[in-house]
Structure formats: C-alpha cells, structure tokens
Amino acid sequence: MSSVSLPRHVHRVLSRGREYYYYQEGRGTPHAGERIKLPNDPQTPEFWQAYRQARGISGLPVPNTINALIDTYELAWPTLQRKLSKGTQEQYRRNLKPIRKAWGHLPASSLRPSHVDKLIRKIGAERPGAANNVLDALRAMCRWANGPVELLSHDPTQGVAHFAKGEGHVPWTQEQLAFAEKTFTGALRRFYFLSRYTGQRISDVVRLGPNDEDGGGFSLRQKKTGARPWCPIFPELEAEIATWERRPGPYLIQEEGKSAGKPFSENQMWKVFDRERAKHPVLAGAKPHGLRANAVIRLRAAGYTALQISDMVGMSVEMVEHYCRHADRKASGQAILKEYRERNETQIVKHWKNGKQE
C-alpha cells in the first residue's frame, strides 16, 4: 500500500520545516480561485471535512487513510439508524485498535482481504476469540462504509473466516453450585444468587437493585447490548432476597475497607470472587460468567424455548442454543434410551421351566 495521496486542488507548502495544506482551484492560472487553509494533517477526519466544505460539499468527511475511516465511523455512531449501545461502542473502539496499529496511516482503498486474513490469523494463533472480535468490528465498519455513505467501494473482509467457536463459558458443576450455596456469605452470596437465577452478566448484576423489580421480575437495560430483558424472580431467588436488607441502590454493597457502603464495580466484584476461589480447590475453573450458562441450561431443562429464554435473559437465541446444546443432546439421548428400554421390555419373552414359551 502506497503513501497518502492528496485530493484534487489541494497542495502542500513546506515552510521552515513544517507542512501546510491549502485548497485552491485553478492554482497557477489566471482563473485561480480563493486559497483556503486546511488542517495540517491529511490523515484526520477534520482535514477531509474542511476539504469537503472548501468544495461546497456538506456531510461526512471522505477519509483517505484507515485511521481517518475509523475516526469517521466513530463520529457517525450517533447518526446511525440502528443505534449502537455504549457497550458495543466500547467493544468496537477497542477491537479496531489492532487495525489502527497495523495499517492506520495507509490508504483505506488499498486494504484487501489478504491483508485482513493475515492479521486475523496472526491474532487467532494465540487468541481466536480476540481475532473474531477484531474481525466483527472491522466487518461492521466496512458494511457501513460500503452503504449509502459510499466511503468504500469494496469489502476487505470478504471471505475472511472466523475461527471456530469454543465451548463458551463452562457452567458450574453441581458440586460447585452446592458449595457456593452452602459457603458463600455477604455480598458474594448475593452476587451468586443473582447471577445464577437471572443469568445476567457481572456488569449488570452489580447494578441490580430493588428499583429494578417490576411485577415479579427484573427489568434492567443491559450495559453491553442496551437490551432490556424481563427476568422472572424465581422462588429460589425470591426466598433469598427476602433475607436481605431493603435499602435504596444496588443489592451489592461493599462491606469492608474505605469503600464500605459503596456499590461494587465489575472489577471489584471480580476481585472478591477471585480471592474466594483461590481458597477453595472445588471452585477451580469456575467463572462468574459460567453462572449465565447455568441459568439458561436450567430454563431449557424446565421446557422453555430458546426464544423464551432469550426474552428472559437478554441473550441471543443463537447463544442460548450454543450454551444448551450439550444439555439438549444429553436430554435427547436419555429420552431415546428410555424409549428403547421400554420398547424392549414389552418384547421380552419369558420361558416356563419346561422350556415352553409363555
């Protein structure tokens, strides 16, 4: 990929070791137009916005570099017809950083699927999940850039494949669940019950409080996706909540140190869990997000459909099925085994002692 090229009617002036850019139509001719100063960095969206204004064109800047394209995409987020939640914006911004690092100052028009595939394979060699996230963020930006805004004329992610999904977050074992229910106390116990029976992410569990109760369930806008599921408060959780002190704010309040009485952040709750997990070998491998898997598997075993669980938990139907596929296969296999045994029992032929059939 070559260096940045300047658009028509833009010229560079070098003065005292510094670069300056100007827009002037017909420069050097008797019909030269007005000379308009532009920002000094042609790799920023501000430069391209000023260039378009100098030409009498309004709207989004036309990016030349990949950095500028990403900047323009981020500037456009508030105007998108399908809004991105703050959580998604944070993820996209984070996952586009490897793209900036690899090709930021190079022309966006020169990026090709072979370049993207090479980077994704490099990241995925050690972190396949991270590679998939980078590809998803880049693909979302390219879909936008190839749409009505017409900032790209090709899709550099075309044909670039995701790495195969792993098993996802592992649900807690029955032994781990029983141990937590018997052993956990205080805020950690509250966190465990809220996570297990609502299936919410840790970022949302730390925000849950009495004000989110809504007619026998919880209604809370999810931080990551912006979705607002309605989570039933099941009897097990209802009985536990009845033992908690009713007060304003979230259920999870810090109990020790200088921050006693203040709500937990996601990271602070992680630290409390990590310390407890380190004390008990039985909890090895257990992660808070695994309780999300336990929640959907429990609901599926109770006979609810993936769509119903999606509404209750705020998880995509695809992800519900991903978490539940082992449980579903096991249930199907057990049903077949039961039917097989019952069928064979009806076909058993008993013999009299004299050798004749009954």
Backbone torsions as a table, in degrees:
resi	resn	phi	psi	omega
1	MET	NA	136.5	-174.0
2	SER	-86.5	178.5	179.7
3	SER	-75.1	173.2	-176.6
4	VAL	-69.1	132.5	176.7
5	SER	-104.6	144.6	-177.6
6	LEU	-86.6	146.7	179.4
7	PRO	-73.6	171.3	-177.9
8	ARG	-60.3	140.7	177.1
9	HIS	74.1	6.2	177.0
10	VAL	-105.6	131.7	178.1
11	HIS	-130.8	154.5	-177.3
12	ARG	-104.5	138.5	176.9
13	VAL	-121.0	128.3	178.0
14	LEU	-103.9	118.1	-177.7
15	SER	-136.6	120.5	178.6
16	ARG	53.6	42.1	176.6
17	GLY	78.9	3.9	179.9
18	ARG	-116.6	149.5	-178.8
19	GLU	-99.1	138.8	176.0
20	TYR	-132.0	147.3	-177.3
21	TYR	-123.8	138.2	-178.9
22	TYR	-134.8	150.0	173.7
23	TYR	-107.7	127.0	178.0
24	GLN	-155.7	116.2	177.5
25	GLU	-77.6	140.9	177.3
26	GLY	66.5	26.3	-179.1
27	ARG	-55.9	134.6	178.5
28	GLY	82.6	7.1	178.7
29	THR	-119.8	166.0	178.4
30	PRO	-64.3	-15.5	-177.0
31	HIS	-107.0	27.7	-177.9
32	ALA	-60.5	137.4	179.2
33	GLY	-87.9	-171.0	-179.2
34	GLU	-65.2	140.3	178.1
35	ARG	-91.9	118.8	-174.0
36	ILE	-115.6	124.6	178.8
37	LYS	-72.4	135.7	178.1
38	LEU	-113.4	161.7	174.3
39	PRO	-56.3	154.9	-171.5
40	ASN	-80.2	-7.6	-178.0
41	ASP	-119.6	106.2	-179.0
42	PRO	-72.6	2.5	179.9
43	GLN	-102.7	17.3	178.9
44	THR	-116.9	153.5	177.4
45	PRO	-64.2	-27.8	179.7
46	GLU	-63.5	-37.6	178.4
47	PHE	-61.3	-47.4	-176.1
48	TRP	-72.3	-29.7	175.2
49	GLN	-66.6	-43.3	178.9
50	ALA	-65.2	-37.4	178.0
51	TYR	-61.7	-44.6	179.9
52	ARG	-66.5	-36.2	178.0
53	GLN	-67.4	-37.7	177.7
54	ALA	-63.2	-31.3	178.0
55	ARG	-85.1	-3.5	-179.5
56	GLY	82.9	22.6	-179.3
57	ILE	-111.0	132.0	178.6
58	SER	-104.5	171.5	176.9
59	GLY	109.0	-157.5	-176.0
60	LEU	-69.5	146.9	174.8
61	PRO	-67.6	150.7	176.5
62	VAL	-94.3	109.7	-176.0
63	PRO	-77.4	147.8	176.5
64	ASN	-107.2	-38.4	-178.8
65	THR	-101.4	167.0	178.3
66	ILE	-67.0	-39.1	175.2
67	ASN	-58.4	-44.6	-179.2
68	ALA	-65.6	-37.6	178.5
69	LEU	-64.0	-43.2	178.5
70	ILE	-64.6	-43.2	177.9
71	ASP	-59.0	-43.1	-179.2
72	THR	-65.6	-39.9	177.1
73	TYR	-61.0	-45.6	-179.4
74	GLU	-66.1	-37.3	177.1
75	LEU	-64.6	-28.2	-176.5
76	ALA	-83.4	-10.4	-175.2
77	TRP	-53.4	-44.1	-179.6
78	PRO	-64.1	-19.2	-176.5
79	THR	-96.6	-4.0	-176.7
80	LEU	-66.0	141.5	179.4
81	GLN	-64.7	-40.2	175.1
82	ARG	-101.3	103.1	-172.5
83	LYS	-64.5	145.6	173.9
84	LEU	-97.2	132.2	177.3
85	SER	-66.7	162.8	178.3
86	LYS	-61.0	-37.0	178.5
87	GLY	-62.9	-43.1	178.9
88	THR	-66.6	-39.2	177.3
89	GLN	-60.1	-43.7	179.3
90	GLU	-62.6	-41.8	179.3
91	GLN	-64.4	-46.9	-179.8
92	TYR	-61.4	-44.2	-179.7
93	ARG	-60.4	-42.7	-180.0
94	ARG	-67.9	-42.2	-174.9
95	ASN	-81.2	-10.3	174.0
96	LEU	-88.8	-7.8	179.1
97	LYS	-61.8	-42.1	176.6
98	PRO	-61.4	-29.8	177.1
99	ILE	-68.5	-44.0	177.4
100	ARG	-60.3	-45.1	-176.7
101	LYS	-63.8	-38.6	-176.5
102	ALA	-75.8	-43.1	-170.3
103	TRP	-138.1	15.3	-169.6
104	GLY	-49.1	-42.2	-174.2
105	HIS	-95.0	10.4	-179.2
106	LEU	-100.5	158.7	-176.5
107	PRO	-63.8	131.5	179.2
108	ALA	-63.2	-32.5	-177.9
109	SER	-67.3	-17.0	-177.3
110	SER	-95.0	-5.9	-179.1
111	LEU	-71.0	130.9	-175.6
112	ARG	-125.1	159.3	178.7
113	PRO	-54.1	-34.3	-179.6
114	SER	-63.8	-36.6	178.0
115	HIS	-66.8	-46.1	-178.0
116	VAL	-64.0	-43.9	-178.7
117	ASP	-60.6	-40.6	-179.8
118	LYS	-63.7	-42.9	-180.0
119	LEU	-67.4	-43.8	-178.8
120	ILE	-63.9	-39.7	177.4
121	ARG	-65.0	-38.0	-179.6
122	LYS	-65.2	-46.0	179.2
123	ILE	-66.7	-41.9	-174.7
124	GLY	-71.5	-14.4	179.2
125	ALA	-60.2	-31.6	179.2
126	GLU	-116.7	-28.8	-176.4
127	ARG	-134.2	78.8	-177.6
128	PRO	-60.9	-36.9	178.7
129	GLY	-63.5	-42.5	178.1
130	ALA	-64.3	-39.2	178.7
131	ALA	-62.0	-42.2	178.2
132	ASN	-63.1	-38.7	179.6
133	ASN	-66.6	-40.0	177.6
134	VAL	-63.1	-44.9	179.7
135	LEU	-63.0	-41.0	179.6
136	ASP	-62.4	-43.0	-179.6
137	ALA	-65.2	-43.9	179.1
138	LEU	-65.1	-40.2	-179.3
139	ARG	-65.3	-39.5	177.8
140	ALA	-62.2	-42.7	179.1
141	MET	-65.0	-41.8	-178.3
142	CYS	-68.2	-35.3	175.0
143	ARG	-60.8	-42.7	178.6
144	TRP	-65.0	-46.2	-176.2
145	ALA	-66.7	-26.5	178.9
146	ASN	-89.7	-2.4	-179.0
147	GLY	-83.2	-150.4	-176.5
148	PRO	-58.5	-24.0	179.7
149	VAL	-71.5	-22.7	173.7
150	GLU	52.7	51.3	177.8
151	LEU	-95.9	-13.6	173.3
152	LEU	-132.5	150.4	178.5
153	SER	-111.0	7.7	178.6
154	HIS	-152.2	165.9	179.2
155	ASP	-113.5	105.0	-178.4
156	PRO	-72.9	-3.3	177.2
157	THR	-98.5	-1.1	-176.5
158	GLN	-60.0	125.8	177.5
159	GLY	83.5	-7.6	179.1
160	VAL	-79.3	124.2	-171.6
161	ALA	-97.0	150.1	171.3
162	HIS	-71.0	157.1	166.6
163	PHE	-76.2	150.0	-179.6
164	ALA	-60.2	140.1	178.8
165	LYS	-70.8	143.2	174.6
166	GLY	-80.8	-164.4	-179.6
167	GLU	-77.5	-5.9	-179.1
168	GLY	80.2	-170.3	-180.0
169	HIS	-69.3	129.7	-175.1
170	VAL	-77.4	127.6	176.6
171	PRO	-65.1	153.7	177.8
172	TRP	-68.7	148.4	176.4
173	THR	-75.7	164.4	177.7
174	GLN	-61.5	-34.3	178.2
175	GLU	-65.8	-41.3	179.1
176	GLN	-67.2	-41.2	178.5
177	LEU	-61.9	-46.3	-179.3
178	ALA	-63.8	-40.0	179.9
179	PHE	-64.2	-45.2	-179.5
180	ALA	-62.3	-44.2	-178.8
181	GLU	-64.0	-32.8	-178.0
182	LYS	-84.0	-31.7	-168.1
183	THR	-104.2	-40.0	-174.0
184	PHE	-63.0	143.9	177.7
185	THR	-134.9	169.1	174.1
186	GLY	59.0	-141.8	-176.1
187	ALA	-63.2	-34.1	-179.8
188	LEU	-65.5	-38.1	177.2
189	ARG	-64.9	-43.7	178.0
190	ARG	-60.7	-43.3	179.1
191	PHE	-60.4	-43.2	-179.2
192	TYR	-60.9	-49.4	-177.7
193	PHE	-65.8	-41.7	179.0
194	LEU	-63.8	-41.3	-179.3
195	SER	-68.8	-44.7	-175.2
196	ARG	-66.6	-37.9	-172.1
197	TYR	-103.2	-4.6	172.1
198	THR	-110.0	-24.4	-179.0
199	GLY	71.3	20.8	-178.4
200	GLN	-88.5	157.3	176.7
201	ARG	-68.1	158.1	-179.5
202	ILE	-59.8	-33.2	179.7
203	SER	-65.4	-24.4	178.8
204	ASP	-96.3	-33.0	-179.8
205	VAL	-61.9	-39.1	-178.4
206	VAL	-68.6	-13.1	179.6
207	ARG	-100.6	-11.6	-177.6
208	LEU	-64.8	138.9	178.3
209	GLY	-155.3	177.0	-178.9
210	PRO	-55.8	-31.2	-179.1
211	ASN	-68.8	-14.2	179.3
212	ASP	-90.5	-4.5	178.1
213	GLU	-71.4	135.6	-174.3
214	ASP	-145.8	93.0	174.7
215	GLY	57.6	48.2	178.1
216	GLY	89.8	8.6	178.6
217	GLY	-150.1	-176.8	175.8
218	PHE	-110.9	137.3	173.3
219	SER	-126.5	107.4	-176.4
220	LEU	-141.8	128.3	178.3
221	ARG	-69.5	126.2	-176.5
222	GLN	-72.0	138.7	-176.4
223	LYS	-66.7	-40.3	-174.4
224	LYS	-75.0	-47.2	-171.1
225	THR	-106.1	-19.6	-174.9
226	GLY	81.9	-3.4	178.3
227	ALA	-68.6	154.5	178.5
228	ARG	-125.3	83.2	177.5
229	PRO	-73.1	163.3	172.9
230	TRP	-114.2	108.1	-175.4
231	CYS	-96.3	116.4	176.7
232	PRO	-61.5	141.7	173.4
233	ILE	-90.5	98.9	-176.3
234	PHE	-70.4	158.3	-174.8
235	PRO	-53.0	-39.0	-179.7
236	GLU	-61.3	-42.4	179.3
237	LEU	-74.1	-38.2	179.4
238	GLU	-60.1	-42.2	179.4
239	ALA	-64.6	-37.3	179.8
240	GLU	-70.4	-43.6	-179.5
241	ILE	-61.4	-32.7	-179.6
242	ALA	-60.9	-20.8	-179.6
243	THR	-91.6	-3.7	-177.1
244	TRP	-91.7	150.1	176.1
245	GLU	-70.0	132.9	178.9
246	ARG	-87.0	121.0	179.4
247	ARG	-153.9	161.8	178.6
248	PRO	-65.6	155.3	177.8
249	GLY	91.8	-173.8	-177.2
250	PRO	-69.8	158.8	177.0
251	TYR	-66.0	-33.8	-173.5
252	LEU	-91.7	105.9	-179.9
253	ILE	-118.9	136.5	179.0
254	GLN	-66.4	143.9	-171.7
255	GLU	-114.5	-8.6	-175.0
256	GLU	-135.4	162.8	172.6
257	GLY	73.4	-166.7	-176.9
258	LYS	-66.1	-24.0	-176.8
259	SER	-94.3	10.6	179.5
260	ALA	-54.6	132.1	-179.6
261	GLY	92.8	-6.3	179.8
262	LYS	-100.0	153.3	177.9
263	PRO	-63.2	155.5	174.6
264	PHE	-79.9	143.4	164.8
265	SER	-89.9	169.5	178.2
266	GLU	-59.5	-46.2	-178.6
267	ASN	-65.1	-38.3	179.5
268	GLN	-65.1	-38.0	178.8
269	MET	-67.7	-37.6	176.2
270	TRP	-59.0	-43.4	-177.8
271	LYS	-64.0	-41.0	177.7
272	VAL	-61.5	-44.8	-179.9
273	PHE	-65.5	-43.3	-179.2
274	ASP	-59.5	-41.7	179.9
275	ARG	-63.3	-41.1	-179.5
276	GLU	-70.0	-40.2	179.5
277	ARG	-62.6	-37.0	-179.0
278	ALA	-65.6	-22.1	-178.2
279	LYS	-81.3	-22.6	-168.6
280	HIS	-127.5	109.7	179.4
281	PRO	-55.5	-29.6	-178.3
282	VAL	-61.7	-23.8	-178.0
283	LEU	-90.6	4.8	-179.8
284	ALA	-55.6	129.0	179.2
285	GLY	88.1	-13.5	-179.7
286	ALA	-74.4	136.5	177.5
287	LYS	-132.3	148.6	179.9
288	PRO	-52.3	-39.2	-177.4
289	HIS	-67.5	-20.5	177.3
290	GLY	-63.7	-27.8	177.9
291	LEU	-67.0	-25.3	174.8
292	ARG	-64.8	-40.0	176.5
293	ALA	-66.6	-41.6	177.6
294	ASN	-58.6	-39.8	-177.4
295	ALA	-63.4	-46.2	-176.8
296	VAL	-73.3	-34.3	177.8
297	ILE	-65.1	-40.7	178.4
298	ARG	-61.4	-42.9	-179.7
299	LEU	-68.3	-38.0	179.5
300	ARG	-66.3	-40.4	179.3
301	ALA	-64.7	-26.1	178.6
302	ALA	-80.0	-2.5	174.3
303	GLY	101.9	4.8	179.9
304	TYR	-78.6	148.9	179.6
305	THR	-78.9	163.9	178.5
306	ALA	-61.3	-35.9	179.3
307	LEU	-67.3	-41.4	177.4
308	GLN	-63.3	-43.1	180.0
309	ILE	-64.9	-38.1	177.9
310	SER	-58.6	-42.8	178.9
311	ASP	-66.4	-35.7	-176.8
312	MET	-76.7	-37.9	-171.4
313	VAL	-101.0	-24.3	-176.3
314	GLY	81.4	31.5	179.9
315	MET	-115.5	146.8	179.6
316	SER	-62.7	151.9	178.3
317	VAL	-59.2	-39.2	179.2
318	GLU	-60.3	-42.8	-178.3
319	MET	-71.6	-35.3	175.5
320	VAL	-58.8	-47.4	-179.9
321	GLU	-65.5	-33.5	178.2
322	HIS	-63.1	-46.0	-179.8
323	TYR	-68.4	-33.9	-171.2
324	CYS	-93.3	-4.3	-170.5
325	ARG	-62.8	-35.1	178.7
326	HIS	-66.9	-45.3	179.7
327	ALA	-62.7	-38.7	179.5
328	ASP	-65.7	-42.7	179.7
329	ARG	-64.3	-41.8	180.0
330	LYS	-63.2	-44.2	179.9
331	ALA	-63.5	-41.5	179.1
332	SER	-64.0	-44.0	179.0
333	GLY	-62.5	-40.9	178.7
334	GLN	-65.6	-38.4	178.7
335	ALA	-64.3	-41.5	178.8
336	ILE	-64.8	-42.2	179.8
337	LEU	-62.7	-41.6	179.8
338	LYS	-63.4	-45.7	179.8
339	GLU	-62.7	-39.8	-179.5
340	TYR	-62.8	-44.4	-179.4
341	ARG	-64.9	-43.7	-179.9
342	GLU	-63.4	-39.2	-179.7
343	ARG	-65.6	-42.3	-179.3
344	ASN	-68.0	-34.8	-179.5
345	GLU	-63.0	-34.1	-179.8
346	THR	-74.6	-15.7	-177.0
347	GLN	-102.9	0.6	179.9
348	ILE	-66.2	131.3	179.4
349	VAL	-105.4	115.9	179.9
350	LYS	-86.6	147.6	-178.0
351	HIS	-116.3	140.4	172.3
352	TRP	-73.8	166.5	179.9
353	LYS	-63.4	-26.9	-179.1
354	ASN	-82.1	1.7	176.1
355	GLY	95.5	-8.3	178.5
356	LYS	-80.9	150.0	178.2
357	GLN	-77.0	149.6	178.7
358	GLU	-74.1	NA	NA
